[in-house]
C-alpha cells in the first residue's frame, strides 16, 4: 500500500468492541496514492481468461496503484460504500454495497473496468457476501447470463463474428 491520508468522524456507544461496531455512526474519507497490486489478482477479478493464463505461466508482476479513494458512511453499525475506487494502469475497480458490523456480514459488488481489450474477458462484477471471517467471492451470474444472451442473439442475427464481445 502507498501512504494513505484522510479524515474520519465516528461515534460509538457501548462497553465492548462488538457494541462499538454495532452502534457505529459517522464517516471515513480515505485517499491513497502509490502501492501495487499483483497482476494475477487483477486479471482474476476481471474474469479475463486469456491474460490470467498468461500470468499463471509467466513471472509474477506488480501493477502500480495510481490512486485509491473511499467514502464510507456508517449509521447504526451499517457501513455504506458511497464511493470506493482503486485505479491502476490496467483496470479501474469500483466497489459498492454495505458491511453490517453488528451481524459481521458483507454485501459488496466489485466492478472491474479493464482498460485493455481482451477476447476472453467476461467483464462481470464480482460479488462478495458472507461474513467478515469467511467471505464468499463469486461472479454476478445475472450479468454473465445477460451478456451471454446478448451475444447469442447477435450471433443469430450477424453470424459468428458477433460472439467476439462475449
Secondary structure by P-SEA (a helix, b strand, c coil): cccccbbbbbbbbcccaaaaaaacccbbbbbbccccccaaaaaaaaccaaaaaaaaaccbbbbbccbbbbbbbbccccccccbbbbbcccbbbbbbbbbbccccccbbbbbbbcccccccccbbbbbbbccccbbbbbcaaaaaaaaaaaaaaaaacccccccccc
